[in-house]
Amino acid sequence: MSLRLGKKPVKIDVRTKRMARYLTGALPTFPAEVVPPSIASTMLLNDQYGNCTIASALHLVQSWTKANGSEVVPTDAQALEGYEGACGFNPADPNTDQGGVELDVLNYWRAVGIGNHKIAAFVALDPLNWDHVRAACFLFGGCYIGLALPKSCEGRGAWRLDLSGQSGNPSPGSYGGHAVPIVGYNAEGPIVITWGAPLQMSWDFYDCYTEETYAILSSDWAQEQKPAPSGFNLSALRSDLGLVTG
């Protein structure tokens, strides 16, 4: 089975809000682990196209809705539509299968929607702050991350740091850029969904190969239906977003 990657290099936009700005005082108390919901396996065309940035977004929607009590299983047609709209893919022109930029996908997801689901907002995290990752998983149901994967992780059932070179080139990006959602975590590290299935990652692997990490606010996540989480200034974020366009 062919497995595709497709995350383009990180795009910087100074208007992107950072999660640290909206954390008030001490971080909220979060559990030692968050067990991700069990979702139906869906490849979402990421075995045919480099649309991981779209598949990752749709897998977050699927995870949120499953946790919220009514799982929405995204379709290949939705994955294709999102890849066309957010990344400029044209099925009639294979040369346009170039992957996507996470920040572009997030902005499209907020403005237009992916798979008929829009997000309310997103904030960037410090990729090396595990507590922010854990807090985002607990408060908002996951993270949207971008990795510069090493060749050494190809075909592995779990992603753990191996700098020996015995299992392949361990250099960041030697395999390629890849987008995945973090949907849970435990003592070993984040749990992600990639190519339609959950996969364990170690914290040191995450540290070595993560390029960008975002927390997302969505009405598909049950927490969004409740008052603003303690320790997170949701009203300030919404006010700031009113000043941002594009």
N, C-alpha and C positions, 0 to 999 in steps of 0.2 A: 504494500500500500504506500502510495506517495504521500508525503507530508510536506506542506509548504510553510514558509515563513512569510515575511512581507512588511515588517515595520521599518519605515524609513528613519533616517537620523532625527534626533531631537530638534524640534523647532522651538525657538525662544520667542516669547512675546511678553514684554514687560507688564502688560495689563493682566496677565494671569494671576489670580489671587492665590495666596499661600495659606495653607491650613493653620500655620502657627499664628497668623494674625488674629484668628477667630477663637483661639483657645484662651479661655479666661482663667487665670490662676492655675491650679494643679490640674493635671489631666483627669478626666473622668475615670472612675474605677471600672476596669474591664476584666473579664474572666481570664484565667490562665490559658484557656483554649476556646476556640470557637469551631464547632463541628459544622462543616458546610452541609447544606441540604443535599439530598441525593436527587439528582436531576436526570432526565432522559438523555441518553447519549446522542449528540447531534454534531456532525462534522462541519456543517454549514459551508460546504464547498472549499474548505481550507486544505483539502487534499487535491484540489484542481487549480486553485488560484491563490495568489499571495494576499488574501483578504483577512489576515489574522486580526487586524485592527477592528474590523466589522464583526467577525465571529466572536471576538472577545467581548464587545459591547452587548451583543445579543445573548451571550452566555450569562452576563451579569443580569440582564432582564429576566432570564429564565430562573436564575438562582433567587433573585429578589421575590419573584412571584410565587415560586415554590415555598419559600419561607413565609410568605404572606398568606398561604393557604390555597392558592389557585394557580398552579404552574402554567405558564404560557410557554409552549414549545415553539421556538422560532423555526422558520422554514428556509429552505435554500433560496426560494424566490426573494424573501426579505433580505437575506445575506447578499444576494446579487444586486438588488436594488440599492442597498446601502453602499456597496462597493462602487457602483456607478456614480451615485450622487455625491458621496463624500470624498472619493479618491480619483474620480475621473476615468474609471474603467469602462471600456467599450468591448463587449463580448465579440464583436465583429473584427476587432483589431487586437491580436495577441500582444502587440508591442505596448499596449496600455496597461498590461498586467504588471504594474510596477510597485504594488504595495501601497501603503498609506502612512500619513503622518498622524500621530496620535492626537496632537493638539487640533489639527484640522477636523479629525473625526469627532472629537469632543464638542467643538463649536457647531458642527453640523448636527450632531445628536441633540444639542440644546435648541438650536434654531428651527430645524426641520423635523427631526426625529429619525429613528432607525427602527424598522419593523413596527411602525405605528406607535412607538413609545418615545416620548421626549424626556430629557432630564431637566431638572430645575436649575442646577448649578454644578460646578466642579471646582476643586481647589487642588493646587499642587502640594505635595508633601516633600519633606526632606527624605530622599530615598534611603538614607542610612539610619533613619530614626525608627527603630523597631516599634517603639511605643506609639508613634503616630500611626504606623501601619495597623497595629492591633486596635487602637482606638477607632480608626476608620472602619475596620471590619465590624467592630461591635456596634458603633453608632449608625453606620450607613450601609452595612451589608456587604462590604468588600472594597477593593481597590482595582484600579485600571492601571496596569504597569507595562513598561517597555523594557525589554532585555536585549543586550548584545550577546547572544548565545555563543558558547564555544563549541567547536566540533566535538569535543570530548563528551558532550551530553547527548549526542545523536543516538537515538534508539534506546535510550535509558528509561527504565520504569520509574526512576526518581532522579531528581537533579540535586546532586551533592558535589561539593567542591573537590576536584581532583586535579591538582597541578602537576602530577607526575609525568604527564604526557603519554602514559601507557595506554590510555583509552582514547587518545586523539589529541589534537591541538587544544590546549586550554586557554588560548588567547581570546579575550573578549571580541565577539563579532566574527570569529573564524568560521562559525556555522552560519550566522546571519542575525538580523534583527527580528524580534518576535514580540507580539503583544499578547498578553494573557490577563485574565482577571484573578485576583486573589479573592477567594470566597470563604476562607477560614484560616486558622493557624493553630499550631500546637507548640510544644517545647522545642521540637526540632526545627520548625520554620513554617513558612506560609504553605497553604494548600491552594493550588491553582487549577484552572480548567484549561487544558490545551488539547486541540484536535478532538474535542468532544468528550474528554474523560478527565477525571480528577488526577492530580499528580502532586506528590510531596516534593517540596523544595527545602533545602537546608538554609538556615539563616546566613551562613558564610557564603553559600552560592548566591543568595540574594544580594548580599553586600558586594560581591565581586562583579556581578554582571548586570545589575539593574541600572538603567539610565534615567528613567522617569517613572514617577508614581503619582496617581491622582485619586482623591476621594470624590465620590459623586453623590449628589443629593437627588433622589428620585422618589416620586410618589408611588412607584412600584414597591418600594421598601416600606415595611410597616412602620418603622420609626418616623418616617416623614409625616405620618398621620397623627403623631403625638406632639405635645409641646416640644420646643427646642431642647435637645439633650443638655443636661447639666454640664457646664464647662465648655460649651460651644455656643458662640454668639451668632445664631442663625439669622437674626434680624439685621445685624450689621453686614453680613455677607450679602443678603438680598438688597440692602441699600446700596452697597458698593457696586453690585452687578447692574443696578440701574444707571450707573455712570459709564458703563462699558458697552461699546457696540462692536459688531463684527465678530 
